[in-house]
């Protein structure tokens, strides 16, 4: 059922490092034509740091781990591509359509292909302004799927404190990469702690290796602060988010459209600097993911 690109399959069979990448950032996360430029750049970051990139998506009803160049371009340029979480995967498969995979769906497919490391931007979590029950499927998937997920924390548009608690409840270990504090996506600080700090790819690999050896359930979240040169001040981001949330409520934005709407509104409110911060952290996470995957491979 899952198609694995030949070079990805060969790397996995040989124990060489592979890093999964999501396709939602191509289809829904970034504006055109920047999305395709960034999608290609993320794959090059992974290659340039010693690993094989495997962008994940559903193409003509087939789940693919390792989109080829034409499929990456298709995800970036075609209209109407579904945004699919784990629960939605059967829809594009049954209808032989295309689907851009979220964090949860990317984890699920990549893990079944044998990939251990996945680099993304920010995970989903608990939405603001509710009763705490509106929780992204990313949290549940992290609690049950064995995957080392490299991210810049949860998306800043979420309730970060509640998301931190939800991850703890789900049994997800939060490892701070060269930090004691949970990053806040656009910002390097959130005021929230991580469970443990690791200062090198080798330290992260050792934690992951022990996690796997003991067959512990679920994944590990490696939280990497965004690069200093593109990170934004937390106060500025918060003001932009509050304005974006008010606008979303006024315009009746609901469901899967909320996150891309808010990210676009925040980018506009910061004069495009939030977009640059997003791109910077995506590239940094892809780079870190490749280094960690190489360290894991060296332990095998």
Secondary structure as GFF3:
##gff-version 3
##sequence-region A 1 300
A	DSSP	beta_strand	2	4	.	.	.	ID=ss1
A	DSSP	alpha_helix	6	14	.	.	.	ID=ss2
A	DSSP	beta_strand	18	21	.	.	.	ID=ss3
A	DSSP	alpha_helix	24	24	.	.	.	ID=ss4
A	DSSP	pi_helix	25	29	.	.	.	ID=ss5
A	DSSP	alpha_helix	34	48	.	.	.	ID=ss6
A	DSSP	beta_strand	52	59	.	.	.	ID=ss7
A	DSSP	beta_strand	62	65	.	.	.	ID=ss8
A	DSSP	alpha_helix	69	77	.	.	.	ID=ss9
A	DSSP	beta_strand	82	84	.	.	.	ID=ss10
A	DSSP	three_ten_helix	86	88	.	.	.	ID=ss11
A	DSSP	alpha_helix	89	94	.	.	.	ID=ss12
A	DSSP	beta_strand	99	101	.	.	.	ID=ss13
A	DSSP	alpha_helix	103	113	.	.	.	ID=ss14
A	DSSP	beta_strand	117	119	.	.	.	ID=ss15
A	DSSP	alpha_helix	137	144	.	.	.	ID=ss16
A	DSSP	beta_strand	148	151	.	.	.	ID=ss17
A	DSSP	alpha_helix	160	169	.	.	.	ID=ss18
A	DSSP	beta_strand	173	177	.	.	.	ID=ss19
A	DSSP	beta_strand	196	198	.	.	.	ID=ss20
A	DSSP	alpha_helix	201	213	.	.	.	ID=ss21
A	DSSP	beta_strand	220	224	.	.	.	ID=ss22
A	DSSP	alpha_helix	234	251	.	.	.	ID=ss23
A	DSSP	alpha_helix	257	269	.	.	.	ID=ss24
A	DSSP	alpha_helix	273	299	.	.	.	ID=ss25
###
